């Protein structure tokens, strides 16, 4: 099969098309003929040598795919209600940048009616991540207010779409007025240009001093202290990336007095059972939103798979709104 390999750690140009042996599905797994592969920031980190695949996972990059079931554990397929030839999208721990990809059956979801394979390939990584962190860990409820740091990223766009569809108020930060406008167009209630405004002060102003209930933080570092200051009582911060560094100083007394929660998680190393539970929740609660047309995937650009290096360069530029996808 054709695949995109990391020839050495470094710049986007280290991504090179190659030919690999076809993967073989094990018990509880399926083989997907991939039509499209989503591009995500963990792929960039892996390419740079900063995010190794978990033990047993493919060394090829790629955490989400869409395509057609072509082989797999027959008994497990039947038990899950799948048949060969079904169109699926799937979350994987690696190996997504390839014409064929193995996935646990429990991490596969049907492609929502009306969506293309390219659109479906943009869903698993961000929707699993946002659901797990914003709705499971941080317990965002209808009527509450969510602050999203980095509203135009794939994660940020997904958080806007889901939180608004499920009844929350959404405030986002972004690095330019154009990006703020894009977030508002997607449905965010307020957008703050963090390069020209103090987001913590703006949050307090926008909420009449109350603060937000949940913060989705992809920065960490010195952002955490400012996020603590703009939380409402009983507020929750959930950290999913550390682009601003691992060291954070904050007012622990404030955490005690106002019953605040600071938590976080990474999805890639979690068990198949954990991811299967998220897949079930998505199919029950979120997939109907696609079926009804309440939400749609947001795709910035589609690249031929052989141009994976250009796709990574675009991601690192930060000039995208939504997802970047490779097409096979």
Buried (B, 14 or more C-beta within 10 A) or exposed (E): BBBBBBEEEEEBEBBBBEEBEEBEBEEBBBBBBBBBBBBBBBBBBBBBEEBEBEEEBBEBBBBBBBBBBEBBBEEBBEEBEBEEEBBBBBBBBBBBBBBBBBBBBBBBBBBBEEBBBBBBBBBBBBBBBBBBBBBBBBEBEEEBBBBBBBBBBBBBBBBBBBBBBBEBBBBBBBBBEEBBBBBBEBBBBBBBBBEEEEBBEBBBBBBEEBBBBBBBBBBBBBBBBBBBBBBBEEBBBBBBBBEBEEEBEBEEEEBEEBEBBBEBBEBBEBEBEBBBBBBEBBEEBBBEBBEEEEBEBBBBBBBEBBBBBBBBBBBBEEBBBBBBBBBB
